[in-house]
Every structure is written in C-alpha cells, then in structure tokens.
C-alpha cells in the first residue's frame, strides 16, 4: 500500500473509531495517527489469531484498522483518566 493509501485509511479508521469510542473526533492529524497505529495494532492482533491483517485499501482492512484504532483509544482513555 502506498503512503497516501495509509494516510487515507488511517484518517477514515481513526475518525470512525473516535466517534465509536468517545463520540467526537480527535482532530484530523490525531485521527490519522490513531488510524495508522491502530491498523498496525489491528493487523498484528488479527494475524496473531490466525486471520489476515491489513491487506490493502478495502473494507476488510478498514474493519481491521477500526478494531485496532478502537482498542488503542480504549487503552489511551483508560491511561489518561489516571
């Protein structure tokens, strides 16, 4: 996947995960970072459990990225509260 595809996938996944977890977006740059790191985390988790990770710019990869970004946000909010 190209860098532009990672940025677009990260923006979409980060925004959707932010809306699901906290109800608001985190800002464009933060949504991109959360989405990209979340897609790496989600890909690693899915590979660990025997499923395919991020495979390209498609709906399955978007789902994997949203799951990873959501998990990342839950962990972030749990740490930030303390």
C-alpha positions in Angstrom: 0.0 0.0 0.0 1.2 3.5 -0.8 1.8 6.1 1.8 -1.2 8.1 0.6 -3.4 5.0 1.0 -2.2 4.5 4.6 -2.9 8.1 5.4 -6.5 7.9 3.9 -7.2 4.6 5.6 -5.8 6.0 8.8 -7.9 9.1 8.7 -11.1 7.1 8.0 -10.4 4.4 10.6 -9.3 6.9 13.2 -12.3 9.1 12.7 -14.8 6.2 12.9 -13.0 4.7 15.9 -13.0 8.1 17.7 -16.7 8.5 17.0 -17.4 5.0 18.4 -15.3 5.2 21.5 -15.6 8.8 22.6 -18.4 10.3 20.5 -16.2 13.0 19.0 -13.2 13.1 16.5 -9.8 13.8 17.8 -8.8 16.2 15.1 -7.6 15.4 11.6 -3.9 14.8 12.4 -4.6 12.8 15.6 -7.3 10.7 13.7 -4.7 9.9 11.1 -2.1 8.9 13.7 -4.6 6.8 15.7 -5.8 5.2 12.5 -2.4 4.2 11.2 -1.1 3.0 14.6 -4.5 1.2 15.1 -4.2 -0.5 11.7 -0.8 -1.8 12.6 -2.1 -3.0 16.0 -5.3 -4.5 14.4 -3.2 -6.2 11.8 -0.9 -7.7 14.4 -3.9 -8.9 16.5 -5.7 -10.4 13.6 -2.5 -12.2 12.4 -2.0 -13.5 16.0 -5.5 -15.0 15.9 -4.9 -16.6 12.5 -6.8 -14.1 10.3 -5.5 -11.8 7.6 -4.3 -8.4 8.7 -4.4 -5.2 6.6 -4.4 -6.5 3.0 -4.8 -3.3 1.1 -7.3 -0.5 0.6 -10.6 -2.4 1.1 -13.4 -2.8 3.5 -11.8 -5.7 5.4 -8.7 -3.7 6.0 -10.8 -0.8 7.1 -12.5 -3.1 9.6 -9.2 -4.3 10.9 -7.9 -0.7 11.3 -11.1 0.4 13.1 -10.8 -2.5 15.5 -7.2 -1.7 16.2 -7.8 2.1 16.5 -10.8 1.5 18.8 -8.7 -0.7 21.0 -5.9 1.8 21.0 -8.4 4.6 22.0 -9.8 2.5 24.8 -6.3 1.9 26.2 -5.5 5.6 25.8 -8.6 6.8 27.6 -8.0 4.2 30.4 -4.5 5.6 31.0 -5.4 9.2 30.5 -8.0 9.1 33.3 -5.4 8.2 35.9 
